[in-house]
Amino acid sequence: MSLHYHCPICKLPLALNEKTLRCDNNHSFDFAKEGYVNLLPVQNKNSKQPGDSLEMVQARRSFLEQGHYAFLQTALANLVKPLNANIVIDLGCGEGFYTHAIANNTQATVYGVDISKSAVKYAAKRYKQCQFSVASISHAPFNDHLADVLISVFAPLFDEELSRLVKEDGCLVVASPGPMHLKELKKYIYNTVNEHTEVATPTGFKQSSQQLITEQVSLTFSDVRNLIMMTPFAWKFRPEHWQALEQKQHHKVTLSFYISQFVKTAL
């Protein structure tokens, strides 16, 4: 099997020998029993356990398993399928919810990268049709101009790295919150709920298409708790907010997403 990783320390290609990746400078990285490889050197970590915590990963996994985001998952897989890609990289793949759906809908080799070891461990254990690694998406462990398609779902965009990773005729697919995404929950913590705007076009790309998909769902308190715990504003919820939420048996919540497609522009 040929994998397209490069060494996160010296940038030389990594060759696979049994369950170890090794470069010509003898830097080596072993695959974990779950099937992923950790390509995040200790010196590149900004904390002991960077990325989403195990608690966040478990909350997101529990919520996504209920199928509430399945319409976004399907839309992304259907968008990538006709692109006839050979290599797809999901930057910030989390537990692989979108990664594996894309892999099931294409003949491409699909890589998932995330800085959270807890998330990648779960993804690799469950989705064997993908290649998963722990790494920073700001310095992804791949050679220049490797990917036909880059995927980014609610992840930070690093313009220079995106341009480096994708082929000259490749594309970038970004999922980001729609205007009124989770507006009902945000009303508990904000006096004014501001609408999300579409993601800015990264440097070196031009937008080729965009769609806005929206659904309203009815959630139990358990679902709402998991949904909040997997969002960046979870820390803003105080005890009185949780009490108010728990008093309601069901919650109508708006789920809304922009799906933006960008094409790399010629130099």
C-alpha positions in Angstrom: 0.0 0.0 0.0 1.3 3.4 -0.9 0.5 6.3 1.5 1.2 9.9 0.7 2.5 11.2 4.0 5.6 13.3 4.5 7.6 13.5 7.7 6.3 16.3 10.0 9.9 16.9 11.2 12.0 17.1 8.1 9.3 17.0 5.3 10.9 14.1 3.5 8.6 11.4 2.2 7.6 8.6 4.6 7.8 5.0 3.4 5.6 2.3 4.9 7.2 -0.8 6.2 4.8 -3.1 7.9 3.2 -0.8 10.6 5.8 1.9 10.6 6.3 5.0 8.5 9.9 6.1 8.2 11.8 8.8 6.3 15.4 8.8 5.0 16.4 10.8 8.1 15.2 7.8 10.2 12.3 9.6 11.8 9.7 6.9 12.4 6.0 6.8 13.3 4.2 3.7 14.3 0.5 3.0 13.4 -1.7 2.5 16.5 -3.7 -0.7 16.9 -6.8 1.2 15.8 -5.2 2.0 12.4 -4.2 5.6 12.6 -0.7 7.2 12.7 0.3 10.1 15.0 2.2 12.7 13.0 2.1 15.4 15.6 5.6 15.7 17.1 5.7 16.6 20.8 7.5 19.9 20.0 4.6 20.9 17.8 2.0 20.5 20.5 0.6 23.6 22.2 -0.8 21.6 25.0 -0.6 18.1 26.4 -3.8 17.0 24.7 -4.5 19.5 21.8 -7.8 19.7 20.0 -11.2 18.5 21.2 -11.3 16.8 24.5 -12.7 13.3 25.0 -15.8 14.8 26.5 -16.4 16.9 23.4 -15.7 14.0 21.1 -18.2 11.8 23.0 -20.9 14.5 22.9 -20.4 15.0 19.2 -20.4 11.3 18.5 -23.6 10.8 20.4 -25.3 13.7 18.7 -24.3 12.8 15.2 -25.4 9.2 15.7 -28.9 10.5 16.0 -28.9 11.5 12.3 -29.7 15.2 12.7 -26.7 16.2 10.5 -27.3 13.4 8.0 -28.6 15.9 5.4 -25.2 17.8 5.5 -23.3 14.5 5.4 -25.2 13.5 2.3 -24.9 16.9 0.6 -21.1 16.8 1.0 -20.8 13.2 -0.3 -22.9 14.0 -3.3 -20.9 17.1 -4.1 -17.6 15.3 -4.1 -18.7 12.2 -6.0 -18.8 13.8 -9.5 -15.4 15.5 -9.1 -13.7 12.1 -9.9 -11.0 12.7 -7.4 -8.0 10.4 -6.8 -7.1 11.9 -3.4 -9.3 13.7 -1.0 -8.1 15.2 2.3 -10.6 16.0 5.1 -8.9 18.7 7.2 -10.2 18.7 10.7 -12.0 15.3 10.3 -13.0 14.8 13.9 -14.6 11.4 14.4 -14.8 10.7 10.6 -18.6 11.3 10.3 -18.2 13.2 7.0 -14.9 11.5 6.0 -16.3 8.0 5.7 -19.5 9.1 3.9 -17.3 10.8 1.3 -15.1 7.7 1.0 -18.2 5.5 0.5 -19.3 7.7 -2.4 -16.1 7.9 -4.3 -13.3 5.8 -5.7 -10.7 8.2 -4.2 -8.2 7.5 -1.4 -9.6 9.6 1.4 -7.5 10.9 4.2 -8.8 12.4 7.5 -6.6 14.6 9.6 -7.3 16.1 13.0 -5.2 17.4 15.9 -7.5 15.6 18.5 -6.1 12.1 19.2 -9.4 11.2 20.9 -11.3 12.0 17.7 -8.9 10.3 15.3 -8.7 7.2 17.5 -12.5 6.7 17.3 -12.5 7.5 13.5 -9.8 5.0 12.7 -11.3 2.2 14.8 -14.7 2.6 13.1 -14.0 3.6 9.5 -11.4 1.3 7.9 -11.9 2.6 4.4 -10.2 5.9 5.2 -6.6 6.8 6.2 -6.5 8.8 9.5 -3.7 10.7 11.1 -3.2 12.9 14.1 -1.7 16.2 12.9 -2.1 19.9 12.7 -4.1 21.1 9.7 -2.0 24.3 9.7 1.0 22.0 8.8 -0.6 19.0 7.3 1.8 16.0 6.8 1.4 15.7 3.0 3.5 16.7 0.0 2.7 19.8 -2.1 -0.1 19.7 -4.6 -1.3 16.2 -3.6 -5.0 16.5 -3.2 -7.6 16.8 -5.9 -10.2 17.8 -3.3 -9.8 19.3 0.2 -12.7 19.2 2.6 -13.2 21.5 5.6 -16.2 21.1 7.9 -16.3 23.8 10.6 -12.5 23.9 10.7 -10.2 26.9 10.5 -8.9 27.7 7.1 -5.2 28.3 6.6 -5.0 29.9 3.1 -1.3 29.2 2.4 -1.6 25.6 3.5 -4.7 25.0 1.5 -3.0 26.4 -1.6 0.0 24.2 -0.9 -1.9 21.0 -0.5 -4.3 21.1 -3.5 -3.4 20.5 -7.1 -3.5 23.4 -9.6 -6.9 22.3 -10.9 -8.1 21.0 -7.6 -10.9 22.3 -5.4 -11.8 23.1 -1.8 -15.2 22.3 -0.3 -16.1 24.2 2.9 -19.1 23.6 5.2 -19.8 26.5 7.6 -22.7 27.7 9.7 -25.7 29.2 7.9 -27.3 32.5 8.8 -29.6 31.3 11.6 -27.8 28.1 12.6 -28.8 27.2 16.2 -30.5 30.5 16.7 -32.9 29.1 19.3 -30.1 27.9 21.5 -28.1 31.1 21.2 -31.1 33.1 22.5 -30.4 31.6 25.9 -27.0 33.3 26.2 -27.1 36.3 23.8 -29.3 39.3 24.0 -29.0 39.7 20.2 -28.3 36.7 17.9 -26.2 37.8 15.0 -26.5 35.9 11.7 -23.6 33.9 10.4 -22.1 35.1 7.1 -20.7 33.0 4.3 -17.1 32.1 4.6 -14.6 34.4 2.9 -12.9 33.1 -0.2 -9.4 31.9 0.7 -6.4 33.6 -1.0 -5.5 31.7 -4.1 -9.0 30.4 -4.8 -12.2 31.6 -6.5 -15.7 30.5 -5.5 -17.4 28.2 -8.1 -20.6 27.4 -6.2 -22.5 27.8 -3.0 -25.6 26.3 -1.5 -27.5 26.9 1.7 -29.2 23.9 3.3 -31.5 24.3 6.3 -33.7 22.0 8.4 -35.6 22.5 11.6 -35.5 19.5 14.0 -37.1 18.6 17.3 -34.5 17.6 19.9 -34.7 16.1 23.4 -32.8 17.7 26.2 -30.2 15.0 25.9 -29.7 15.9 22.2 -29.5 19.6 23.0 -26.9 19.0 25.7 -24.7 17.0 23.3 -25.2 19.6 20.6 -24.2 22.5 22.8 -21.2 20.6 24.2 -19.8 20.1 20.7 -20.0 23.9 19.9 -17.5 26.6 20.6 -20.0 28.5 22.8 -20.6 25.7 25.2 -18.6 27.5 27.9 -21.1 30.4 27.9 -23.9 28.2 29.2 -24.3 28.8 32.9 -26.3 26.6 35.4 -29.4 28.7 35.0 -29.3 28.2 31.2 -29.0 24.5 31.5 -31.9 24.5 34.0 -34.1 26.4 31.6 -33.3 24.0 28.8 -34.0 21.0 30.9 -37.4 22.2 31.8 -38.5 21.9 28.2 -39.1 18.3 27.0 -38.5 19.2 23.3 -36.7 21.9 21.5 -37.2 23.2 18.0 -33.7 24.0 16.6 -32.7 25.4 13.3 -29.8 23.6 11.5 -28.4 25.6 8.7 -25.2 25.3 6.6 -23.4 27.0 3.8 -21.6 24.6 1.5 -19.1 26.5 -0.5 -16.9 25.2 -3.3 -13.8 27.0 -4.4 -11.4 26.3 -7.3 -7.7 27.0 -7.1 -6.7 29.9 -9.3 -3.8 29.8 -11.6 -0.6 31.4 -10.4 
